[in-house]
Amino acid sequence: RVAVVELDRQILTHATQLRTRYGFSFWDGLIVASALSVNADIIYSEDMQDSLLIEAKITIINPLK
């Protein structure tokens, strides 16, 4: 399933908080904040830490591992 997310101030603020808390780049924080805003369970990424659980809501999975 694909969700189109319109960026707003809340997502941008959350992205900045995630960046600080988890050491993400701004862009990775934006991806995670956007995914959290639509209640996604999994983010597939080869660049972020595999099996990282974020805010007890979303897990990063490396599809190439």
C-alpha positions in Angstrom: 0.0 0.0 0.0 1.2 3.5 -0.8 0.3 6.7 1.0 0.9 10.2 -0.3 1.7 12.5 2.6 1.4 16.2 2.5 4.2 17.8 4.5 3.1 20.1 7.2 4.6 21.9 10.2 3.9 19.0 12.5 5.8 16.5 10.3 8.7 18.8 9.8 9.0 19.4 13.6 8.7 15.7 14.3 11.5 15.0 11.7 13.8 17.4 13.5 13.0 15.7 16.8 13.7 12.3 15.3 17.0 13.6 13.9 18.1 14.6 17.3 16.9 11.5 19.1 18.1 8.9 16.7 20.9 10.6 14.9 19.1 10.5 11.5 19.9 12.8 8.7 17.2 15.4 8.1 15.9 13.5 5.1 15.8 10.2 6.9 14.0 11.9 9.8 11.5 13.3 7.3 10.9 9.8 5.8 10.3 8.4 9.3 8.1 11.2 10.5 6.0 10.9 7.3 5.6 7.2 7.8 4.6 7.6 11.4 2.0 10.2 10.4 0.2 7.5 8.4 0.7 4.7 11.0 3.1 2.7 8.9 4.6 -0.4 10.6 7.7 -0.9 8.5 10.1 1.2 6.6 12.4 -0.7 4.1 15.8 1.0 3.9 19.3 -0.2 3.2 20.7 3.1 4.6 19.1 3.1 8.1 19.9 0.8 11.0 18.3 -2.6 10.4 15.8 -3.7 13.0 15.7 -0.3 14.7 12.4 0.2 16.4 11.3 3.9 16.4 8.9 5.2 19.1 7.7 1.6 19.7 5.7 2.0 16.5 7.7 1.5 13.3 10.6 -0.8 12.5 13.4 -0.3 9.9 14.1 -3.3 7.8 17.0 -3.7 5.4 15.6 -5.6 2.4 19.1 -6.5 1.2 20.2 -8.2 4.4 
